[in-house]
Amino acid sequence: MSDDTDLHSSALPGVLGVVDNAVSRFESFVLAAGVLLMALNTVANVIGRFVFQNSLFFSEELNRILIIMITFAGVGYAARHGRHIRMSAIYDAMPVPVRKILMIIISVVTALSMFALCYFAVGYIGKVASSGRVLPSLQIPVWWILLWVPVGFFVTGLQYALTAVRNITEKDIYLSTTVLEGYDDNEQEI
C-alpha cells in the first residue's frame, strides 16, 4: 500500500466499487481531520490556559463535536476493516458452507439494523432541531453536530451491505469487503 490509490482500491466490481472507494476516502478524511483538529484544539487550549492564563471558551464544545464525528465515522471505518468485536466461538466451530451462510445473514441483518438506526436518528434530529437548542459557547444549533450520527449509521449499513454482496459473489468468506475471514500470524485460534 504505497500510494493513495492502493489504500482506497475496492475489490467490488463496477458501481459498487466506485461507491466503496468513495466511502473509504470519506471515512479516512473525516477520521484524520477529526483527530488532527481535536489534537490541535486541545494543545491550543492547554497553551492558552498555562501560557496566557486564559482557556479557549469554545474548546470543550469543539472537542465534543469532534468526538461525535470521530465516533460515528469510526464505526464505518471499523466495519470496512473487519475490526468490530465478534463473538465467534460457535461460528468458528461451524463448517465452511455454514459459516458462509451465517456471514451473509450477519452482514444483511447488521446492515438493516444500521439503516434502521439511521432512520431513528434522523427522527431524533428532527425533534432536536424543532426544540431550537444551541451550544452555549459556539451558538451552533445542536442538531448540526448530531448529523454525524445518521451519516455514521448509514455508512456502516452500506459497508455491511457491500460485505454481504461480496460474500454472495465470491467463494471465500469476507469479514468486510477487503478482509478475508481467518486469523493473522500473530493471532491464535482458541
C-alpha positions in Angstrom: 0.0 0.0 0.0 2.5 2.5 -1.1 0.2 5.1 -2.6 -3.2 6.6 -2.0 -4.9 4.5 -4.7 -3.9 1.2 -3.0 -5.4 2.4 0.3 -8.8 3.0 -1.4 -9.0 0.3 -4.0 -12.1 -1.8 -3.9 -12.4 -5.4 -4.9 -16.0 -4.9 -5.7 -17.0 -4.6 -9.4 -18.4 -1.6 -11.2 -20.6 0.9 -9.4 -20.3 -0.9 -6.1 -16.5 -0.5 -6.3 -16.9 3.2 -7.0 -19.2 3.6 -4.0 -16.9 1.5 -1.8 -13.9 3.7 -2.9 -15.8 6.9 -2.2 -16.9 5.7 1.2 -13.3 4.7 2.0 -12.0 8.1 1.1 -14.7 9.9 3.1 -14.1 7.8 6.2 -10.3 8.3 6.0 -10.6 12.1 5.5 -13.2 12.6 8.4 -11.2 10.5 10.8 -7.8 12.1 10.0 -9.3 15.6 10.0 -11.2 15.0 13.2 -8.2 13.6 15.2 -5.9 16.3 13.9 -8.4 19.1 14.8 -9.0 17.6 18.2 -5.3 17.4 18.9 -4.8 21.0 17.7 -7.7 22.3 19.7 -6.5 20.5 22.9 -2.9 21.7 22.5 -4.1 25.3 21.8 -6.3 25.2 24.9 -3.5 24.0 27.1 -1.1 26.6 25.8 -3.8 29.3 26.3 -4.5 28.1 29.8 -0.9 27.8 31.0 0.9 30.4 29.0 -1.8 33.1 28.6 -3.8 32.2 31.7 -7.0 32.1 29.6 -8.6 29.0 28.1 -10.4 28.9 24.8 -14.0 29.4 25.6 -15.2 27.0 22.9 -12.6 24.2 23.3 -14.8 21.8 25.2 -17.7 22.1 22.8 -15.5 21.7 19.8 -14.0 18.6 21.2 -17.5 17.2 21.9 -18.4 17.8 18.3 -15.2 16.1 17.1 -15.7 13.1 19.4 -19.2 12.6 17.9 -17.8 13.0 14.4 -14.8 10.6 15.0 -17.0 8.0 16.8 -19.6 7.7 14.1 -17.2 7.9 11.2 -15.1 5.3 13.1 -17.9 2.8 13.2 -18.0 2.6 9.4 -14.2 2.5 9.3 -14.1 -0.4 11.7 -16.7 -2.3 9.6 -14.6 -1.6 6.5 -11.6 -3.2 8.1 -13.4 -6.1 9.8 -12.4 -4.7 13.3 -15.7 -4.9 15.2 -15.8 -7.2 18.2 -17.1 -10.7 17.2 -18.3 -13.4 19.4 -17.2 -16.2 17.2 -16.8 -19.4 19.2 -19.8 -21.1 17.8 -19.3 -19.6 14.3 -15.7 -20.8 14.2 -16.8 -24.3 15.0 -19.1 -24.5 12.0 -18.2 -26.0 8.7 -17.2 -23.5 5.9 -20.5 -23.6 4.0 -22.5 -22.9 7.2 -20.1 -20.0 8.1 -20.5 -18.6 4.6 -24.3 -18.5 5.0 -24.0 -17.1 8.6 -21.7 -14.4 7.4 -24.2 -13.3 4.7 -27.0 -13.3 7.3 -25.0 -11.4 9.8 -24.0 -8.8 7.2 -27.6 -8.4 6.0 -29.1 -8.2 9.5 -26.4 -5.8 10.7 -26.9 -3.6 7.5 -30.6 -3.5 8.1 -30.1 -2.6 11.8 -27.7 0.2 10.9 -30.2 1.6 8.3 -33.0 1.4 11.0 -30.8 3.2 13.5 -30.1 5.8 10.8 -33.8 6.3 10.3 -34.4 6.7 14.0 -31.5 9.1 14.3 -33.0 11.3 11.6 -36.3 11.4 13.5 -34.4 12.3 16.7 -32.5 15.1 14.9 -35.8 16.5 13.7 -37.1 16.7 17.3 -33.9 18.4 18.5 -34.0 20.8 15.6 -37.6 21.8 16.4 -36.5 22.5 20.0 -34.2 25.3 18.9 -31.4 24.2 21.3 -27.9 25.7 20.6 -24.5 25.1 22.1 -23.8 27.8 24.8 -20.4 28.9 23.6 -20.4 28.4 19.9 -24.1 29.2 19.4 -24.3 26.4 16.8 -27.7 24.5 16.7 -27.3 21.2 18.5 -28.8 19.3 15.6 -25.9 20.2 13.3 -23.5 18.2 15.4 -25.8 15.3 15.6 -25.9 15.0 11.8 -22.8 12.7 12.1 -24.9 10.1 13.9 -27.2 9.1 10.9 -24.3 9.6 8.5 -22.2 7.1 10.5 -25.0 4.6 10.8 -25.7 4.9 7.0 -22.1 4.4 6.1 -21.8 1.4 8.4 -25.0 0.0 7.0 -23.7 0.5 3.5 -20.4 -1.2 4.4 -22.2 -4.3 5.8 -24.5 -4.4 2.7 -21.4 -4.3 0.5 -19.9 -7.1 2.7 -23.0 -9.2 2.1 -22.7 -8.6 -1.7 -19.0 -9.6 -1.6 -19.8 -12.8 0.3 -22.6 -13.6 -2.2 -20.4 -13.1 -5.2 -17.2 -14.6 -4.0 -16.3 -18.2 -2.9 -14.3 -17.0 0.1 -15.7 -15.7 3.3 -15.2 -12.0 3.9 -15.5 -10.1 7.2 -15.7 -6.9 5.2 -15.3 -6.0 1.5 -11.5 -6.4 1.8 -10.8 -8.6 4.9 -10.9 -12.4 4.5 -12.0 -14.5 7.4 -9.2 -16.0 9.3 -6.5 -15.2 11.8 -3.4 -13.2 11.3 0.0 -14.7 12.0 0.1 -13.0 15.4 -3.4 -14.2 16.4 -4.3 -17.6 17.7 -7.5 -19.5 17.4 -8.6 -20.7 20.8 
